[in-house]
Amino acid sequence: MHRFALIILFASITAPTSLFNFTSSTDIKTWYIVDDVVMGGRSSGTFTLNEDGHGVFAGNVSLENNGGFSSVRHKLDNTPINGATTVVLKVKGDGRKYQFRIKANARDYYSYIATFATNTEWQEIQIPLQEMYPSFRGRKLDQPNFSSDHVEEIAFLIGNKKPESFKLMIDKIELK
């Protein structure tokens, strides 16, 4: 009986699945910027790897020409969730709010989103997958929250309905 309980305990412990770890990867060419310029806006974002090996999403959000957002995105292969219930982000921000976004299918027109606040220290942000809600162009959709068994795209977005400069450093993104 004790052996059976031990096997169940070990079976229920899963190691985190890395969606992207910047300190162990120097290839960020697969990340790409999508700003409001796609609809006439004037925001501008960049994505670089700093000397410490962190992804740096930085730029300016402008409200000119009905703009107001900047995002950085990364397509994944069909990455299984494997029983994970939480996305864990290790980030260092600037005191602004950001969105973390996922897509179960990269071709979907909508994303599942969660908003998180940053400070000027390194933070571990934990986002329950089932709390990520579907949204398209800033509008919550009348559909169920995230419940897929895989992920094909991850993204960070800033769009706080005000003009602002921003800088978000990213160390790792995991499923746990």
C-alpha positions in Angstrom: 0.0 0.0 0.0 2.8 2.4 0.8 4.6 1.6 -2.4 1.4 2.4 -4.4 1.0 5.7 -2.7 4.6 6.6 -3.5 4.1 5.8 -7.1 1.0 8.0 -7.3 3.0 10.8 -5.6 5.8 10.6 -8.1 3.4 10.3 -11.1 1.7 13.5 -10.0 4.9 15.5 -9.8 5.7 16.9 -13.2 8.8 18.9 -14.0 8.1 22.3 -15.5 8.1 22.5 -19.3 10.1 25.4 -20.7 8.3 27.3 -23.4 11.3 29.6 -23.7 14.4 30.2 -21.5 16.3 33.2 -22.6 19.4 32.5 -20.5 19.9 29.2 -22.2 19.1 30.3 -25.7 20.8 33.0 -27.7 18.5 32.6 -30.7 15.6 35.1 -30.4 15.1 35.5 -34.2 11.9 33.4 -33.9 10.3 36.3 -31.8 8.7 39.0 -33.8 7.1 42.4 -33.1 3.5 43.3 -34.0 2.6 46.9 -33.3 -0.5 49.0 -33.9 1.1 50.1 -37.2 -0.7 47.2 -38.8 -3.8 49.3 -38.4 -2.3 52.8 -38.9 -1.0 53.5 -35.3 2.5 54.8 -34.4 3.6 52.6 -31.5 7.0 51.0 -31.8 8.5 48.0 -30.0 11.8 46.2 -30.2 13.0 42.8 -28.9 16.6 42.1 -28.1 18.8 39.9 -26.0 20.8 41.8 -23.4 24.3 41.1 -22.2 22.9 39.1 -19.2 20.9 36.8 -21.6 17.5 38.2 -21.0 14.9 39.0 -23.6 14.1 42.7 -23.6 10.8 44.0 -25.0 11.0 47.8 -25.1 9.6 50.7 -26.9 6.9 53.4 -27.0 3.1 53.1 -27.1 1.4 56.0 -29.0 -2.3 56.7 -29.2 -1.9 58.6 -32.5 -4.0 57.4 -35.4 -6.1 55.2 -33.1 -3.1 53.2 -32.0 -2.2 52.0 -28.5 -0.4 48.7 -28.4 2.9 46.9 -29.0 3.4 43.1 -28.8 6.2 40.5 -29.2 5.2 37.0 -30.3 6.8 33.6 -30.6 5.3 30.6 -32.5 5.9 27.2 -30.9 5.6 23.8 -32.4 2.5 22.1 -31.1 3.7 22.1 -27.5 1.7 19.7 -25.2 0.5 21.0 -21.9 1.2 17.6 -20.2 -1.1 18.2 -17.3 0.3 21.7 -16.5 -2.1 24.1 -14.8 0.0 27.2 -14.6 2.2 29.5 -16.7 5.2 30.8 -14.8 6.9 33.9 -16.0 10.2 35.2 -14.6 10.2 38.9 -15.5 11.6 42.3 -14.5 9.4 45.2 -15.5 9.0 48.9 -15.1 5.9 49.2 -12.9 3.5 48.9 -15.9 0.8 46.4 -16.7 1.4 43.8 -19.4 -0.6 41.0 -20.9 0.7 37.5 -21.4 -1.1 35.8 -24.3 -1.3 32.2 -25.6 -2.9 30.6 -28.6 -3.8 27.0 -28.7 -3.8 27.2 -32.5 -1.6 29.8 -34.1 -4.2 30.4 -36.8 -6.9 31.4 -34.3 -7.9 35.1 -34.7 -8.2 35.4 -30.9 -5.8 34.9 -28.0 -6.2 33.8 -24.4 -5.0 36.5 -22.1 -4.0 37.3 -18.6 -2.9 40.8 -17.3 -0.1 41.1 -14.8 1.5 44.1 -13.0 5.3 44.5 -12.8 7.6 46.3 -10.5 11.3 47.1 -10.8 12.5 43.8 -9.3 12.6 40.3 -10.7 9.3 38.6 -10.2 7.9 35.2 -10.7 4.4 35.6 -12.1 2.1 32.6 -11.9 -0.9 32.5 -14.2 -3.5 29.7 -13.9 -4.2 28.5 -17.4 -7.9 28.1 -16.8 -8.2 31.8 -15.8 -6.9 32.9 -19.2 -9.9 34.3 -21.2 -10.4 34.6 -24.9 -10.1 38.1 -26.3 -9.9 39.7 -29.8 -8.9 43.4 -30.3 -9.4 44.2 -26.6 -12.8 42.6 -26.3 -13.6 39.6 -24.2 -15.3 36.9 -26.2 -18.3 34.8 -25.1 -16.3 31.5 -25.2 -14.9 29.3 -22.5 -11.5 30.1 -20.9 -8.4 28.2 -22.0 -8.7 24.4 -21.8 -6.6 23.1 -24.7 -4.0 20.3 -24.3 -1.4 22.2 -26.3 0.0 25.7 -27.1 1.2 27.0 -30.5 1.9 30.7 -29.8 3.0 32.9 -26.8 3.1 36.7 -26.7 3.5 39.7 -24.5 1.5 42.9 -25.1 1.3 46.3 -23.7 -1.7 48.4 -24.3 -2.8 50.5 -21.3 -4.8 53.1 -23.2 -2.2 55.8 -22.6 1.0 56.9 -24.3 4.0 55.5 -22.5 7.5 54.1 -22.8 8.0 50.6 -21.7 10.7 48.0 -20.9 10.1 44.4 -19.9 13.0 41.9 -19.3 12.1 38.2 -19.6 14.2 35.4 -18.2 11.9 32.4 -18.7 8.5 31.2 -19.6 7.4 27.8 -18.2 4.4 25.5 -17.9 4.0 24.0 -14.5 
